[in-house]
Amino acid sequence: MRSILYFYRMSLPSSRAHAIQVLRSAEAMAAAGASVTLVVRRDREAPIEPGQFIGAELAPRLRLVTFGWRRKAVWPITWRLVLWRLFSFGSVRPVVYLRQVEHYAAKAAALARRLGLPVLYEAHNIKTAVEEETGGAGATAFWEPTERSLFASATGVVFTSEHAQSMARERFGWSGPSIVEPNASPGVDPPGPQSAPAVFDTDEPSRVLESLPESVEILYVGQLYPWKGVDLLLEALTHLPGRRLTIAGGIETDDLERTRATAVRLGVANRVTFLGQIPTPAVPVLMRRARVGAIPLPGTGSVEARLFTAPLKLFEFWAAGVPVVASDLPSIRALVKHGETGVLVAPDARSLAAGLARVLEDRELGARLAETGRREAASRTWDARARRILDFIERIPS
């Protein structure tokens, strides 16, 4: 089975979605039989181990390596790649795995290819397109050379959306081996009460669970960046008299303050509960107390939302058996079947409110969406995704 050297310039644990995605992906590949070395930035203040962070024991084949990572980190990465190549044996060469469009990734990919190592790049968007939307020509000039170099060095690419795949072909002439694998679900737990995962050895999860509301009408989980659409959800609440919204998440203080101020300005603050960040393993517990989950992406102002995103929370809502109401955008339409695994609505406040009201008022519809969502989650697990990626790696020509 393959050995994989996965570089990721962020410290773990982290509540950011991409950190969760990286750790779950690496853990699933290790559980599938690959030998995975995940190289991340050292964080001396991390309060818990990564296994505790996701609420599961890490696979024995997953090894975490840390170092004091400067932005470019050329030399630490160079000697690791050289040593890895020198001490790899047999005809099956280890694979370098990357997922960030940054200077270090482009340099690592180019060096790995010179050393004769395959390079797999996991593309969650087209970074140049995302940045140029707000930065214009200057952002294009800054990001495009790095992203182009990364695609030029890749042996194969895992795209998380078909839109990213088609744009890579148009903008960078990508024509090599590729597959489309969106994000995935943590798997489906049997219905019934949940408690804190046993992997925790502190009292924090118990305290958090005790503070969670016993029942939730409308639930939003995730970051509070403007492109996530929380402001749109708050506006929708003005068309849902008497309904209550619970919001879990929000790392940046500015985003949290902006969102609170928006709730006050719209006159709905007394019907919104802000929980802030909660431990990752507590999220499914909260979700299973919700009657409907919202993914309120805006229709304008964000190419990330329109074309590229594959929200982790969508898969987690499905796994928790929560019916989903989501914005009808190309990115979401590729994942959600309207009326089967969710309700898709136009990305405006009145339409979002109508979709939420429909699910809240029609218990039969909610139950049906919850059941089909659970079946969808069961077929889209991290383990199944990892096996498909490993099979893809084996098919890539040397």
Secondary structure, 3 states (H helix, E strand, C coil): CCEEEEEEEEECCCCCHHHHHHHHHHHHHHHCCCEEEEEEECCCCCCCCHHHHHCCCCCCCEEEEEECCCCCCHHHHHHHHHHHHHCCCCCCCCEEEECCCCHHHHHHHHHHHHCCCCEEEEECCCHHHHHHHHHHHHHHHHHHHHHHHHHHHCCEEEECCHHHHHHHHHHHCCCCCEEECCCCECCCCCCCCCCCCCCCCCCHHHHHHHHCCCCEEEEEECCCCHHHCHHHHHHHHCCCCCCCEEEECCCCHHHHHHHHHHHHHCCCHHHEEEEECCCHHHHHHHHCCEEEEEECCCCCCCHHHHHHCCCHHHHHHHHCCCCEEEECCHHHHCCCCECCCEEEECCCHHHHHHHHHHHHHCHHHHHHHHHHHHHHHHHCEHHHHHHHHHHHHHHCCC
